Amino acid sequence: MPHVSGGRIGFGAMQLPTSAGERAASVAVLRRAVELGVPLIDTAYLYGGGANEELIAEALHPYPSTVTITTKVGVTGSGDLSDWRLDGRPDSLRRQVDGCLSRLRVEQIALLQLHRIDPDVPLADQVGTLGELVAEGKAARIGLSEVSVAQLDEARAITDVATVQNRYNIADRTHEPVLRACTRLGIVFLPWRPLAHAGGEVETVAAELGATPAQVALAWLLARSPVMLPIPGTAQLAHLEQNQAAERLSLTAGQKSRID
């Protein structure tokens, strides 16, 4: 797997509560994820306006060399999600990144992702700014989220792209062309909302294997491409452990065909 080490199932931290009463349980989930060999933990400035990043730092800093902490910028606001907006202006991206560095307690972000492309700002300005931040040492690698093949090609003409994070699962394969491009180019593909499925055959296969439908959904994703690195999220230790166990689940060719 290019750019990351360890297992092939990461962890999306978005669902973790950050309130005082639930914080200890969230910290326990993050630390257990590292114990289980999760290779990548995904967060974003958007998640609680940085509160999620602070939670990760509280739980894991100084970060083990075995896990990549990735965050996303390109959306600004405060309060409810409805109050946030895309903001890919170069000066804003720089301010956002400085905030991420402070909250994560690092001098360099291992993987810095653009949460969404701002349609009001030239893509070259947004990606170019991230490339400058890599050159300045504030980020080691950059990734993109919710992009098309054309946008990926345009970005790659400006700077190296290590990862793509698009929505992709059994029930939604809209970004199949992007996955194929990432597979060809050796770019890690981080499917968000990876556990969604249409039931039916997934539940049947799960029963055949003595597994959960979520585990089957993850196993199916891993079988789709060698660059696939799902990032399921949960606030429950039991679900975390079940998700990580999916890496050891093998689907037969017939089972994959039926799910397809």
C-alpha positions in Angstrom: 0.0 0.0 0.0 1.6 3.3 -1.1 2.3 6.1 1.4 1.0 4.4 4.5 2.1 1.4 6.5 0.4 -1.3 8.6 -3.1 -2.6 8.0 -5.6 -1.7 5.2 -8.5 -0.4 7.3 -8.2 3.1 8.7 -10.4 5.0 11.2 -12.6 8.0 10.6 -12.8 10.0 13.8 -15.7 12.2 12.8 -18.3 10.3 15.0 -16.3 10.6 18.2 -18.0 12.8 20.8 -15.8 15.5 22.3 -18.0 16.6 25.2 -16.6 16.3 28.7 -18.9 13.4 29.7 -18.0 11.3 26.7 -14.5 12.3 26.1 -12.8 9.5 28.0 -14.7 6.9 26.0 -13.6 8.6 22.7 -10.0 8.6 23.9 -10.2 4.9 24.7 -11.5 4.2 21.1 -8.6 6.1 19.6 -6.0 4.4 21.7 -7.6 1.0 21.0 -7.5 1.8 17.2 -3.7 2.3 17.4 -3.4 -1.0 19.4 -5.3 -2.8 16.7 -2.8 -1.5 14.0 -5.0 1.1 12.3 -2.6 2.7 9.8 -4.4 6.0 9.4 -6.8 8.2 11.4 -8.8 10.8 9.6 -10.1 14.0 11.0 -10.8 17.5 9.8 -11.1 21.1 10.9 -14.8 20.9 10.1 -15.4 18.3 12.8 -16.3 20.4 15.7 -14.3 23.4 14.5 -11.1 21.7 15.5 -12.4 19.9 18.6 -11.9 16.5 16.9 -8.3 17.4 16.2 -7.8 18.4 19.8 -9.3 15.1 21.0 -6.9 13.1 18.8 -3.9 15.1 20.2 -5.1 14.5 23.7 -5.4 10.7 23.1 -2.4 10.0 21.0 0.2 12.7 21.1 3.1 12.1 20.7 1.9 10.1 17.7 3.2 6.5 17.2 5.2 6.1 14.0 2.8 3.3 12.9 -0.1 5.7 12.4 -0.7 8.5 9.9 -2.8 11.4 11.3 -4.6 13.2 8.4 -6.7 16.3 8.6 -8.7 18.3 6.1 -9.0 22.1 5.4 -11.0 24.1 2.9 -14.2 24.7 4.8 -14.6 27.5 7.4 -17.3 28.6 9.8 -18.5 28.1 13.3 -21.4 26.4 15.1 -23.8 24.1 13.2 -22.7 22.6 9.9 -25.2 24.8 8.1 -23.0 27.8 9.0 -19.9 26.5 7.3 -18.9 27.2 3.8 -16.3 26.2 1.3 -13.2 28.4 1.6 -10.2 27.6 -0.6 -8.7 31.1 -0.7 -4.9 30.7 -0.3 -4.6 33.0 2.7 -7.5 31.2 4.4 -6.0 27.8 3.7 -2.8 28.9 5.3 -4.6 30.2 8.4 -6.6 26.9 8.6 -3.4 24.8 8.4 -1.7 26.9 11.1 -4.7 26.1 13.3 -4.5 22.4 12.5 -0.8 22.3 13.4 -1.5 23.9 16.7 -4.4 21.7 17.6 -2.7 18.5 16.6 0.5 19.6 18.4 2.8 19.0 15.4 5.1 21.0 13.2 4.2 19.1 10.1 0.9 17.4 9.1 1.6 14.0 7.8 -1.2 14.1 5.2 -3.1 17.3 4.5 -6.3 17.0 2.5 -8.4 19.6 0.7 -11.9 18.9 2.1 -13.7 20.1 -1.0 -12.7 22.1 -4.0 -14.0 25.6 -3.7 -15.7 26.5 -7.0 -15.1 30.2 -6.5 -11.3 29.8 -6.3 -9.2 28.4 -9.2 -8.2 24.9 -8.4 -4.6 25.8 -9.3 -4.6 28.4 -6.5 -6.0 25.9 -3.9 -3.8 22.9 -4.8 -0.8 25.3 -5.5 -1.1 26.6 -1.9 -1.1 23.1 -0.5 2.0 22.3 -2.6 3.7 25.4 -1.2 2.9 24.2 2.3 4.6 20.9 1.5 7.7 22.8 0.3 7.6 24.9 3.5 7.6 21.7 5.6 4.1 22.3 7.1 2.7 19.2 5.4 4.4 16.0 4.2 1.9 15.0 1.6 -1.4 16.2 0.3 -4.7 14.6 -0.7 -7.9 15.6 -2.3 -11.6 14.9 -1.4 -14.6 14.5 -3.6 -12.8 15.1 -6.9 -13.4 13.9 -10.5 -10.8 12.3 -12.7 -10.3 15.6 -14.6 -9.8 17.5 -11.3 -7.3 14.9 -10.1 -5.4 15.2 -13.4 -5.4 19.0 -13.1 -4.1 18.8 -9.5 -1.4 16.3 -10.4 -0.1 18.6 -13.0 0.6 21.1 -10.2 1.9 18.9 -7.4 2.0 15.3 -6.2 -1.2 13.9 -4.8 -0.9 11.1 -2.3 -4.6 10.3 -1.6 -8.1 10.7 -2.8 -11.0 10.6 -0.4 -14.3 10.2 -2.2 -17.6 8.6 -1.2 -17.6 5.0 -2.3 -19.4 1.9 -1.1 -21.3 -1.1 -2.4 -24.5 1.0 -2.8 -22.7 4.0 -4.3 -20.1 3.5 -7.0 -20.4 6.9 -8.6 -16.6 7.4 -8.3 -15.6 4.1 -9.9 -13.6 6.0 -12.6 -11.7 7.8 -9.9 -10.9 4.6 -8.1 -9.7 3.1 -11.4 -7.4 6.2 -11.9 -6.1 5.9 -8.4 -5.4 2.2 -8.9 -3.5 2.9 -12.1 -1.5 5.7 -10.5 -0.8 4.1 -7.1 -2.7 6.8 -5.2 -4.3 5.7 -1.9 -8.1 5.7 -2.2 -9.9 6.5 1.1 -13.6 5.8 0.7 -15.8 7.6 3.1 -19.1 6.2 4.2 -17.7 2.8 3.4 -20.2 0.7 5.3 -23.3 1.6 3.3 -24.9 -1.3 1.4 -28.2 -2.2 -0.1 -28.7 -5.3 2.1 -29.9 -8.4 0.3 -26.8 -10.3 -0.9 -24.5 -8.6 1.6 -26.6 -10.0 4.5 -26.7 -13.4 2.9 -23.0 -13.5 2.4 -22.5 -12.3 6.0 -24.6 -15.2 7.2 -22.6 -17.6 5.1 -19.3 -16.4 6.6 -20.5 -15.9 10.2 -19.6 -12.2 9.8 -21.5 -8.9 10.1 -22.8 -7.0 7.0 -20.4 -4.2 7.8 -17.4 -6.7 7.8 -18.6 -8.0 4.4 -18.9 -4.4 3.1 -15.3 -3.7 4.1 -14.0 -7.0 2.8 -15.6 -6.2 -0.6 -14.0 -2.8 -0.7 -10.5 -4.3 0.0 -11.0 -6.7 -2.8 -11.8 -4.0 -5.3 -8.3 -2.5 -5.4 -4.9 -2.8 -3.8 -4.9 1.0 -3.1 -8.2 0.9 -1.2 -8.0 2.0 2.5 -11.5 2.4 4.0 -11.9 4.7 7.0 -15.0 3.5 8.8 -15.9 5.5 11.9 -17.5 4.5 15.2 -17.7 5.6 18.8 -18.0 2.0 20.1 -15.1 -0.2 20.9 -16.9 -3.4 19.9 -17.7 -1.9 16.4 -14.1 -0.8 16.0 -12.8 -4.3 16.7 -15.3 -5.8 14.4 -14.4 -3.4 11.6 -10.7 -4.1 12.0 -11.3 -7.9 12.0 -12.8 -7.5 8.5 -9.3 -7.3 7.1 -9.0 -11.1 7.8 -12.3 -11.9 6.0 -12.0 -13.4 2.5 -14.8 -13.4 0.0 -15.0 -16.1 -2.6 -15.2 -15.1 -6.3 -18.8 -16.2 -6.3 -19.6 -14.1 -3.3 -18.0 -11.0 -4.7 -19.8 -11.6 -8.0 -23.2 -11.8 -6.2 -22.5 -8.6 -4.3 -21.4 -6.9 -7.5 
